[in-house]
């Protein structure tokens, strides 16, 4: 049964993926005369692209709390590449993500298509460059989503938030929104921290194959009710971590209830 699911989903992905990609490129070309229309088309295609991919993988998304509207600056815990697809089913914005994702098959194309800001966290000199890009995104009144842990985890805990990419929010005292991500798998499937979360020394292609074998995934996004404001990025990082930690549910050994 697992291999049948894998084969069927792989075929559907090979059909659906290029159709949305071509639709995105065609629309951006035809609407090149109007920046606002281009952005609207990109948001429309990307959101429905991600919804289609999650439908193929039988990922059910539950939302708690109010979804922020652009312009927003959202921080979240990070469990892997599935976070990006899941968030884009309900949000319009730009992600800051690790630089190597740009070269991944499938997800790398999506990440580049949605104007993801890529950062090389092994190089401190790359932080000012990305902060300049964040300034541009926020000046355009768009949404921004960052993962201040600086890496993805298996969902056992929330790592302390790093303040390096919170410079814009501190300098402008921009209100910070926060949310938590959680995954569960089916009762007969491997636990989510193994099959959905992408962390540690996992390799992308084997992980994706195992993900496509799952009977289903339940993703839950919990948006915080209040926002955080401060002129001190370290204080923002500390408070945001406490807020996310308070709503966080460990992913370890999670299954459908």
Long-range contacts (C-beta under 8 A, 24 or more apart in sequence): 2-213, 3-213, 5-212, 5-213, 5-214, 5-215, 6-209, 6-212, 6-213, 9-56, 9-57, 9-212, 10-212, 12-56, 13-53, 13-56, 13-106, 13-212, 16-52, 16-53, 16-56, 17-53, 17-106, 20-45, 20-48, 20-49, 20-52, 21-49, 21-109, 21-113, 24-49, 24-113, 39-142, 42-113, 42-114, 42-115, 43-92, 46-88, 46-110, 46-113, 46-114, 47-88, 47-89, 47-92, 49-110, 50-85, 50-86, 50-88, 50-89, 50-110, 51-89, 53-85, 54-85, 54-86, 54-89, 54-219, 57-211, 57-212, 57-214, 57-217, 58-214, 58-215, 58-216, 58-217, 59-85, 59-86, 59-216, 59-217, 59-218, 59-219, 60-216, 60-217, 60-218, 60-219, 61-86, 61-89, 61-90, 61-219, 61-220, 61-221, 62-218, 62-219, 62-220, 62-221, 63-90, 63-220, 63-221, 63-223, 64-220, 64-221, 64-222, 64-223, 65-179, 65-222, 65-223, 65-224, 65-225, 66-223, 66-225, 67-91, 67-223, 68-143, 68-177, 68-223, 69-143, 70-141, 70-142, 70-143, 71-138, 71-141, 71-142, 71-143, 71-144, 72-143, 72-144, 72-177, 73-138, 73-143, 73-144, 73-146, 73-168, 73-169, 73-174, 73-175, 73-176, 73-177, 74-143, 74-144, 74-145, 74-146, 74-176, 74-177, 74-178, 74-179, 75-145, 75-146, 75-147, 75-148, 75-161, 75-166, 75-176, 75-177, 75-178, 75-179, 75-240, 75-244, 76-145, 76-146, 76-147, 76-178, 76-179, 76-180, 76-181, 76-244, 77-147, 77-149, 77-153, 77-158, 77-180, 77-181, 77-244, 77-248, 78-147, 78-149, 78-151, 78-152, 78-153, 78-181, 79-152, 79-153, 79-154, 79-155, 79-181, 79-183, 79-196, 79-197, 79-198, 79-199, 79-251, 80-152, 80-196, 80-197, 80-198, 80-199, 81-107, 81-152, 81-198, 81-204, 82-183, 82-196, 82-197, 82-198, 82-211, 82-217, 82-219, 83-147, 83-152, 83-181, 84-110, 84-111, 84-116, 85-110, 86-181, 86-219, 86-221, 87-145, 87-181, 87-221, 88-114, 90-221, 91-143, 91-145, 92-142, 92-143, 93-142, 93-143, 93-144, 93-145, 94-137, 94-142, 94-143, 94-144, 94-145, 95-144, 95-145, 95-146, 96-130, 96-134, 96-144, 96-145, 96-146, 96-147, 96-165, 97-147, 98-151, 99-126, 104-204, 105-204, 105-205, 106-208, 107-204, 119-165, 121-150, 121-151, 127-164, 127-165, 130-165, 131-164, 131-165, 131-167, 131-168, 134-165, 134-167, 134-168, 135-168, 138-168, 138-172, 138-174, 148-237, 148-240, 148-241, 151-199, 152-197, 152-198, 152-199, 153-197, 153-199, 154-193, 154-194, 154-197, 154-199, 154-200, 154-251, 154-252, 155-182, 155-183, 155-192, 155-193, 155-197, 155-250, 155-251, 155-252, 155-254, 156-193, 156-250, 156-251, 156-252, 157-248, 157-250, 158-241, 158-244, 158-245, 158-248, 160-237, 160-241, 161-237, 161-238, 161-240, 161-241, 161-244, 162-237, 163-233, 163-234, 163-236, 163-237, 164-233, 166-233, 166-236, 166-237, 167-233, 169-233, 169-236, 170-230, 170-231, 170-232, 170-233, 170-236, 171-231, 173-229, 173-230, 173-231, 174-229, 175-227, 175-228, 175-229, 176-227, 176-228, 176-229, 176-236, 176-240, 177-223, 177-224, 177-227, 178-223, 178-224, 178-228, 178-240, 178-243, 178-244, 179-221, 179-222, 179-223, 179-224, 179-244, 179-247, 180-221, 180-222, 180-244, 180-247, 180-248, 180-249, 181-219, 181-220, 181-221, 182-219, 182-220, 182-221, 182-222, 182-248, 182-249, 182-251, 182-254, 183-217, 183-218, 183-219, 183-220, 183-251, 183-254, 184-217, 184-218, 184-220, 184-251, 184-254, 184-255, 184-256, 184-257, 185-214, 185-215, 185-216, 185-217, 185-218, 185-254, 185-255, 185-256, 186-214, 186-215, 186-216, 186-217, 186-255, 186-256, 187-255, 187-256, 188-215, 189-214, 189-215, 189-216, 189-255, 190-214, 191-251, 191-252, 191-253, 191-254, 191-255, 192-217, 192-251, 192-254, 192-255, 193-251, 193-252, 193-253, 193-254, 196-251, 197-251, 216-256, 218-256, 220-249, 222-247
